[in-house]
Amino acid sequence: MKIAIDPFMHRHLPLEEIPRKVRELGYDWIELSPRG
């Protein structure tokens, strides 16, 4: 099983900064789900 972070709570960050933030938090995977 892979545990991923949903970056929605960090939506204030620019897209380029999201992977860096995810690594800072200790995650290896990002869940990118469409929001409608």
PDB file of N, CA, C and O in Angstrom:
ATOM      1  N   MET A   1       0.842  -1.162   0.000  1.00  0.00           N
ATOM      2  CA  MET A   1       0.000   0.000   0.000  1.00  0.00           C
ATOM      3  C   MET A   1       0.895   1.236   0.000  1.00  0.00           C
ATOM      4  O   MET A   1       1.910   1.273   0.697  1.00  0.00           O
ATOM      5  N   LYS A   2       0.522   2.238  -0.775  1.00  0.00           N
ATOM      6  CA  LYS A   2       1.240   3.513  -0.820  1.00  0.00           C
ATOM      7  C   LYS A   2       0.383   4.574  -0.151  1.00  0.00           C
ATOM      8  O   LYS A   2      -0.813   4.680  -0.426  1.00  0.00           O
ATOM      9  N   ILE A   3       0.985   5.344   0.711  1.00  0.00           N
ATOM     10  CA  ILE A   3       0.269   6.431   1.375  1.00  0.00           C
ATOM     11  C   ILE A   3       0.667   7.734   0.691  1.00  0.00           C
ATOM     12  O   ILE A   3       1.845   8.083   0.620  1.00  0.00           O
ATOM     13  N   ALA A   4      -0.334   8.441   0.192  1.00  0.00           N
ATOM     14  CA  ALA A   4      -0.111   9.681  -0.550  1.00  0.00           C
ATOM     15  C   ALA A   4      -0.761  10.840   0.184  1.00  0.00           C
ATOM     16  O   ALA A   4      -1.669  10.654   0.995  1.00  0.00           O
ATOM     17  N   ILE A   5      -0.284  12.033  -0.113  1.00  0.00           N
ATOM     18  CA  ILE A   5      -0.881  13.243   0.450  1.00  0.00           C
ATOM     19  C   ILE A   5      -1.742  13.901  -0.621  1.00  0.00           C
ATOM     20  O   ILE A   5      -1.370  13.942  -1.794  1.00  0.00           O
ATOM     21  N   ASP A   6      -2.874  14.406  -0.212  1.00  0.00           N
ATOM     22  CA  ASP A   6      -3.723  15.211  -1.094  1.00  0.00           C
ATOM     23  C   ASP A   6      -3.295  16.660  -0.868  1.00  0.00           C
ATOM     24  O   ASP A   6      -3.515  17.190   0.221  1.00  0.00           O
ATOM     25  N   PRO A   7      -2.695  17.314  -1.852  1.00  0.00           N
ATOM     26  CA  PRO A   7      -2.143  18.652  -1.641  1.00  0.00           C
ATOM     27  C   PRO A   7      -3.179  19.767  -1.568  1.00  0.00           C
ATOM     28  O   PRO A   7      -2.807  20.941  -1.572  1.00  0.00           O
ATOM     29  N   PHE A   8      -4.469  19.436  -1.500  1.00  0.00           N
ATOM     30  CA  PHE A   8      -5.515  20.461  -1.482  1.00  0.00           C
ATOM     31  C   PHE A   8      -5.312  21.456  -0.340  1.00  0.00           C
ATOM     32  O   PHE A   8      -5.578  22.647  -0.502  1.00  0.00           O
ATOM     33  N   MET A   9      -4.844  20.977   0.806  1.00  0.00           N
ATOM     34  CA  MET A   9      -4.666  21.883   1.945  1.00  0.00           C
ATOM     35  C   MET A   9      -3.520  22.869   1.723  1.00  0.00           C
ATOM     36  O   MET A   9      -3.394  23.851   2.454  1.00  0.00           O
ATOM     37  N   HIS A  10      -2.692  22.610   0.722  1.00  0.00           N
ATOM     38  CA  HIS A  10      -1.580  23.512   0.403  1.00  0.00           C
ATOM     39  C   HIS A  10      -1.827  24.218  -0.927  1.00  0.00           C
ATOM     40  O   HIS A  10      -0.878  24.583  -1.621  1.00  0.00           O
ATOM     41  N   ARG A  11      -3.084  24.412  -1.283  1.00  0.00           N
ATOM     42  CA  ARG A  11      -3.440  25.003  -2.580  1.00  0.00           C
ATOM     43  C   ARG A  11      -2.984  26.450  -2.711  1.00  0.00           C
ATOM     44  O   ARG A  11      -2.973  26.994  -3.815  1.00  0.00           O
ATOM     45  N   HIS A  12      -2.608  27.085  -1.597  1.00  0.00           N
ATOM     46  CA  HIS A  12      -2.115  28.460  -1.653  1.00  0.00           C
ATOM     47  C   HIS A  12      -0.706  28.534  -2.247  1.00  0.00           C
ATOM     48  O   HIS A  12      -0.256  29.607  -2.651  1.00  0.00           O
ATOM     49  N   LEU A  13      -0.013  27.397  -2.299  1.00  0.00           N
ATOM     50  CA  LEU A  13       1.341  27.361  -2.853  1.00  0.00           C
ATOM     51  C   LEU A  13       1.296  27.298  -4.377  1.00  0.00           C
ATOM     52  O   LEU A  13       0.358  26.740  -4.948  1.00  0.00           O
ATOM     53  N   PRO A  14       2.302  27.866  -5.036  1.00  0.00           N
ATOM     54  CA  PRO A  14       2.388  27.705  -6.493  1.00  0.00           C
ATOM     55  C   PRO A  14       2.588  26.223  -6.836  1.00  0.00           C
ATOM     56  O   PRO A  14       3.156  25.474  -6.041  1.00  0.00           O
ATOM     57  N   LEU A  15       2.131  25.810  -7.996  1.00  0.00           N
ATOM     58  CA  LEU A  15       2.220  24.416  -8.415  1.00  0.00           C
ATOM     59  C   LEU A  15       3.652  23.874  -8.332  1.00  0.00           C
ATOM     60  O   LEU A  15       3.860  22.714  -7.976  1.00  0.00           O
ATOM     61  N   GLU A  16       4.628  24.710  -8.660  1.00  0.00           N
ATOM     62  CA  GLU A  16       6.025  24.270  -8.647  1.00  0.00           C
ATOM     63  C   GLU A  16       6.524  23.971  -7.233  1.00  0.00           C
ATOM     64  O   GLU A  16       7.485  23.219  -7.070  1.00  0.00           O
ATOM     65  N   GLU A  17       5.893  24.543  -6.215  1.00  0.00           N
ATOM     66  CA  GLU A  17       6.321  24.355  -4.829  1.00  0.00           C
ATOM     67  C   GLU A  17       5.699  23.123  -4.168  1.00  0.00           C
ATOM     68  O   GLU A  17       6.190  22.668  -3.136  1.00  0.00           O
ATOM     69  N   ILE A  18       4.635  22.582  -4.743  1.00  0.00           N
ATOM     70  CA  ILE A  18       3.926  21.457  -4.125  1.00  0.00           C
ATOM     71  C   ILE A  18       4.846  20.244  -3.919  1.00  0.00           C
ATOM     72  O   ILE A  18       4.869  19.704  -2.813  1.00  0.00           O
ATOM     73  N   PRO A  19       5.608  19.787  -4.932  1.00  0.00           N
ATOM     74  CA  PRO A  19       6.474  18.621  -4.694  1.00  0.00           C
ATOM     75  C   PRO A  19       7.489  18.841  -3.568  1.00  0.00           C
ATOM     76  O   PRO A  19       7.775  17.920  -2.803  1.00  0.00           O
ATOM     77  N   ARG A  20       8.023  20.037  -3.468  1.00  0.00           N
ATOM     78  CA  ARG A  20       8.974  20.331  -2.391  1.00  0.00           C
ATOM     79  C   ARG A  20       8.297  20.223  -1.025  1.00  0.00           C
ATOM     80  O   ARG A  20       8.864  19.655  -0.091  1.00  0.00           O
ATOM     81  N   LYS A  21       7.097  20.763  -0.912  1.00  0.00           N
ATOM     82  CA  LYS A  21       6.352  20.710   0.348  1.00  0.00           C
ATOM     83  C   LYS A  21       6.018  19.269   0.723  1.00  0.00           C
ATOM     84  O   LYS A  21       6.118  18.883   1.888  1.00  0.00           O
ATOM     85  N   VAL A  22       5.620  18.477  -0.270  1.00  0.00           N
ATOM     86  CA  VAL A  22       5.295  17.070  -0.027  1.00  0.00           C
ATOM     87  C   VAL A  22       6.509  16.335   0.541  1.00  0.00           C
ATOM     88  O   VAL A  22       6.376  15.553   1.483  1.00  0.00           O
ATOM     89  N   ARG A  23       7.680  16.578  -0.023  1.00  0.00           N
ATOM     90  CA  ARG A  23       8.910  15.943   0.479  1.00  0.00           C
ATOM     91  C   ARG A  23       9.238  16.427   1.883  1.00  0.00           C
ATOM     92  O   ARG A  23       9.656  15.633   2.726  1.00  0.00           O
ATOM     93  N   GLU A  24       9.057  17.719   2.149  1.00  0.00           N
ATOM     94  CA  GLU A  24       9.306  18.255   3.494  1.00  0.00           C
ATOM     95  C   GLU A  24       8.448  17.550   4.535  1.00  0.00           C
ATOM     96  O   GLU A  24       8.885  17.330   5.664  1.00  0.00           O
ATOM     97  N   LEU A  25       7.224  17.196   4.148  1.00  0.00           N
ATOM     98  CA  LEU A  25       6.298  16.535   5.065  1.00  0.00           C
ATOM     99  C   LEU A  25       6.553  15.033   5.173  1.00  0.00           C
ATOM    100  O   LEU A  25       5.912  14.348   5.969  1.00  0.00           O
ATOM    101  N   GLY A  26       7.490  14.521   4.371  1.00  0.00           N
ATOM    102  CA  GLY A  26       7.868  13.115   4.466  1.00  0.00           C
ATOM    103  C   GLY A  26       7.099  12.158   3.577  1.00  0.00           C
ATOM    104  O   GLY A  26       7.168  10.945   3.775  1.00  0.00           O
ATOM    105  N   TYR A  27       6.372  12.676   2.607  1.00  0.00           N
ATOM    106  CA  TYR A  27       5.611  11.819   1.696  1.00  0.00           C
ATOM    107  C   TYR A  27       6.403  11.564   0.422  1.00  0.00           C
ATOM    108  O   TYR A  27       7.209  12.395   0.002  1.00  0.00           O
ATOM    109  N   ASP A  28       6.165  10.408  -0.186  1.00  0.00           N
ATOM    110  CA  ASP A  28       6.792  10.060  -1.458  1.00  0.00           C
ATOM    111  C   ASP A  28       5.826  10.176  -2.631  1.00  0.00           C
ATOM    112  O   ASP A  28       6.255  10.220  -3.784  1.00  0.00           O
ATOM    113  N   TRP A  29       4.524  10.225  -2.347  1.00  0.00           N
ATOM    114  CA  TRP A  29       3.507  10.200  -3.389  1.00  0.00           C
ATOM    115  C   TRP A  29       2.529  11.353  -3.205  1.00  0.00           C
ATOM    116  O   TRP A  29       2.243  11.772  -2.083  1.00  0.00           O
ATOM    117  N   ILE A  30       2.018  11.861  -4.338  1.00  0.00           N
ATOM    118  CA  ILE A  30       1.021  12.934  -4.337  1.00  0.00           C
ATOM    119  C   ILE A  30      -0.248  12.398  -5.001  1.00  0.00           C
ATOM    120  O   ILE A  30      -0.189  11.812  -6.082  1.00  0.00           O
ATOM    121  N   GLU A  31      -1.378  12.598  -4.358  1.00  0.00           N
ATOM    122  CA  GLU A  31      -2.674  12.205  -4.924  1.00  0.00           C
ATOM    123  C   GLU A  31      -3.274  13.427  -5.613  1.00  0.00           C
ATOM    124  O   GLU A  31      -3.597  14.416  -4.956  1.00  0.00           O
ATOM    125  N   LEU A  32      -3.423  13.361  -6.921  1.00  0.00           N
ATOM    126  CA  LEU A  32      -3.997  14.467  -7.682  1.00  0.00           C
ATOM    127  C   LEU A  32      -5.378  14.048  -8.168  1.00  0.00           C
ATOM    128  O   LEU A  32      -5.508  13.396  -9.204  1.00  0.00           O
ATOM    129  N   SER A  33      -6.390  14.419  -7.428  1.00  0.00           N
ATOM    130  CA  SER A  33      -7.771  14.059  -7.744  1.00  0.00           C
ATOM    131  C   SER A  33      -8.507  15.267  -8.300  1.00  0.00           C
ATOM    132  O   SER A  33      -8.329  16.383  -7.811  1.00  0.00           O
ATOM    133  N   PRO A  34      -9.335  15.053  -9.318  1.00  0.00           N
ATOM    134  CA  PRO A  34     -10.127  16.174  -9.828  1.00  0.00           C
ATOM    135  C   PRO A  34     -11.160  16.619  -8.799  1.00  0.00           C
ATOM    136  O   PRO A  34     -11.754  15.796  -8.103  1.00  0.00           O
ATOM    137  N   ARG A  35     -11.361  17.897  -8.714  1.00  0.00           N
ATOM    138  CA  ARG A  35     -12.373  18.445  -7.809  1.00  0.00           C
ATOM    139  C   ARG A  35     -13.381  19.193  -8.667  1.00  0.00           C
ATOM    140  O   ARG A  35     -13.014  20.057  -9.463  1.00  0.00           O
ATOM    141  N   GLY A  36     -14.613  18.863  -8.504  1.00  0.00           N
ATOM    142  CA  GLY A  36     -15.616  19.456  -9.365  1.00  0.00           C
ATOM    143  C   GLY A  36     -16.583  20.210  -8.639  1.00  0.00           C
ATOM    144  O   GLY A  36     -17.500  20.774  -9.236  1.00  0.00           O
TER     145      GLY A  36
END
